[in-house]
Structure formats: structure tokens, C-alpha cells
Amino acid sequence: MAKAKPKLTSQTPKRVIYPGTFDPITNGHVDMIQRSLEAFDEVIVLVAHSLKKKPVFDAKVRKKLIEECFKNDPRVRVEIYDGLLADYARQHKIHAVLRGLRVVSDFEYEFQMATMNRKMNPNLQTFFLMASDNFFFVNSTLVKEVFSHGGSVKDLVPPHVEKKMREVLC
């Protein structure tokens, strides 16, 4: 027998989790969050640990950098979580995950992740949002690479993030 899906009412806030390492947050991430607020009432930016990545900034710094971007918008909340996304969603009764797609190669990885999350939590839906034209080429790794070679990241990250990069990486 199929499990009953939770019913959302017009009073139920539509919340979405936007997970990532955000090392650092880029203008592409900021754009994605702002545009997702057109469809969702609240975005929980989930700063995640990654076994594959070795972040430059620790999770608390990444959280603060993101919070600074949205300090005047109570619809954006930032949390640090070290566990399975499917478990976090279940614990907080959230049924939607936001993932950005920049290029075709993103789709394969994101599709695998969405499928695994649904396997672990059948109530969890993944919403894919295409990156804006201005940011489809931007990712945190590339930003750090450009910065490490003396290139300008002024148009790629918020000003306070660039300042923090200068403090930590120079």
C-alpha cells in the first residue's frame, strides 16, 4: 500500500532546502536563491560538509558569508548540517530541494542525487532551476582558481565575500 503524501494547504508555507558547500557563495548562488523566492516562501540554505571537497572556509564562516547576503530578508535562513539531506528534510518536514543547473554535465550528477534522495525519502521532490545567463559559467571552484591567479572576481561574488577571500587567501 502506498504511503499517503502530506497534504499542503494554502496556509502551509512552501519551504525549500538549497544545499551546497558554498565555498564561497557566488553571485550565481545569490541569484538562484533570490529567484527561488518567487516560487517558495522560505529558502533554507544548507551549508553542507563534503567528503569530496576540502573547503577553504570552515562551515561557520561560509554560513556567516551567506547570512550577510540576505541579512534583510527573513525568508532566507542558513544552517549547517552534517548528514544526509533526506534525513534533514524528514526531520524538518520539508518536501522540496532546490538544485541549480548550469550546463548539461550538471544534469547527470543532479539527477543521480535527486533519485537517491527520493529513494531515501519518497516525499522529497527536487526542483531544478536553470542558472541565469550571467552566471551559468560561475562555480565556487572556478572563482577560487581565478582569484588564486590574481584575477578579478568582483563580478562573481558579493563584495564582502571578495574581501574575506583577500583576508584568507592572500
C-alpha positions in Angstrom: 0.0 0.0 0.0 1.4 3.4 -1.0 2.1 5.9 1.8 -0.1 8.9 1.8 1.6 12.1 0.6 1.5 15.0 3.0 -1.2 17.5 2.1 -0.2 21.1 1.8 -2.8 23.8 2.4 -2.7 27.4 1.4 -1.6 28.2 5.0 1.4 25.8 4.8 4.5 27.8 3.9 6.3 26.4 0.9 9.8 25.8 2.1 12.8 24.6 0.1 16.2 23.4 1.0 19.1 24.7 -1.1 22.1 22.5 -0.1 25.7 23.0 -1.1 29.2 23.7 0.2 29.1 27.4 -0.8 32.9 27.7 -0.6 32.4 30.6 -1.2 28.9 31.7 -2.1 28.9 33.3 -5.5 26.6 35.7 -7.3 25.2 32.7 -9.1 24.1 31.2 -5.8 22.6 34.5 -4.7 20.7 34.8 -7.9 19.4 31.3 -7.6 18.1 31.9 -4.0 16.5 35.2 -5.0 14.7 33.7 -8.0 13.6 30.7 -6.0 11.8 33.0 -3.6 9.3 33.7 -6.4 8.1 30.1 -6.0 8.8 29.4 -2.3 8.0 31.2 0.9 11.2 30.3 2.6 14.6 29.0 1.5 16.8 27.1 3.9 20.4 27.4 2.7 22.0 24.2 4.0 25.8 24.6 4.3 27.0 21.0 3.9 30.2 19.2 4.5 31.6 17.2 1.6 33.8 14.2 1.6 35.0 15.1 -1.9 35.8 18.7 -1.3 38.2 20.4 1.1 36.7 23.8 1.7 38.9 26.9 2.1 36.4 28.4 4.6 35.1 26.5 7.5 31.3 25.9 7.7 30.8 28.7 10.3 32.5 31.3 8.0 30.5 30.1 5.0 27.3 30.4 7.0 28.1 34.0 8.0 29.0 35.0 4.4 25.7 33.7 3.2 23.8 35.3 6.1 25.4 38.6 5.2 24.0 38.3 1.6 20.4 38.0 2.9 20.6 39.9 6.2 17.5 42.0 5.2 15.4 39.0 4.0 13.8 36.9 6.8 12.7 34.4 4.1 16.2 33.1 3.8 17.6 31.0 6.7 21.1 29.5 6.8 22.0 26.3 8.7 25.0 24.0 8.8 24.2 20.3 8.6 26.5 17.2 8.5 24.3 14.4 7.4 22.0 13.1 4.7 19.8 15.7 3.0 16.9 13.2 3.0 17.1 12.9 6.8 17.3 16.7 7.3 14.2 17.2 5.1 12.3 14.5 7.0 13.3 15.9 10.4 12.2 19.4 9.4 9.1 18.3 7.4 10.4 19.9 4.2 9.4 18.3 0.9 11.4 20.3 -1.6 15.0 20.6 -2.6 16.4 23.3 -4.9 19.2 22.5 -7.3 20.8 24.7 -9.9 21.7 23.6 -13.4 24.4 25.4 -15.3 25.5 23.2 -18.1 24.3 19.8 -19.4 27.0 18.0 -17.5 25.4 19.1 -14.2 22.2 17.2 -15.0 23.7 13.7 -14.8 25.1 14.3 -11.3 22.0 16.2 -10.1 19.7 13.5 -11.5 21.5 10.8 -9.6 21.4 12.9 -6.4 17.6 13.6 -6.8 17.0 9.9 -7.4 18.9 8.8 -4.4 17.2 11.4 -2.2 13.8 10.2 -3.4 14.8 6.6 -2.6 15.7 7.6 1.0 12.8 10.0 1.4 9.9 9.4 -1.1 8.2 12.7 0.0 11.2 14.7 -1.2 10.9 16.4 -4.5 13.8 18.1 -6.3 13.2 21.3 -8.2 15.8 22.2 -10.9 16.3 25.9 -11.7 18.4 26.9 -14.6 21.2 29.3 -13.9 20.8 32.8 -15.2 22.6 33.7 -18.4 25.0 35.9 -16.4 26.1 33.1 -14.1 25.9 29.8 -16.0 29.7 29.6 -16.1 30.3 30.5 -12.4 31.1 28.0 -9.7 33.0 28.3 -6.4 35.9 26.2 -7.6 36.4 28.4 -10.7 36.1 31.6 -8.6 38.9 30.3 -6.2 41.0 29.4 -9.2 40.7 32.8 -10.8 41.3 34.5 -7.5 44.4 32.4 -6.8 46.0 33.5 -10.0 45.4 37.2 -9.3 42.2 37.5 -11.5 39.3 39.7 -10.6 36.3 38.1 -9.0 34.5 41.4 -8.5 31.5 40.4 -10.7 31.4 36.8 -9.5 31.0 37.1 -5.7 29.4 39.7 -3.4 31.9 42.4 -2.2 32.1 41.1 1.4 33.0 37.6 0.1 35.8 39.0 -2.1 37.0 40.9 1.0 37.0 37.6 3.0 38.8 35.8 0.2 41.6 38.5 0.4 41.9 38.1 4.1 42.1 34.3 4.0 43.8 33.5 0.7 46.3 36.3 0.3 
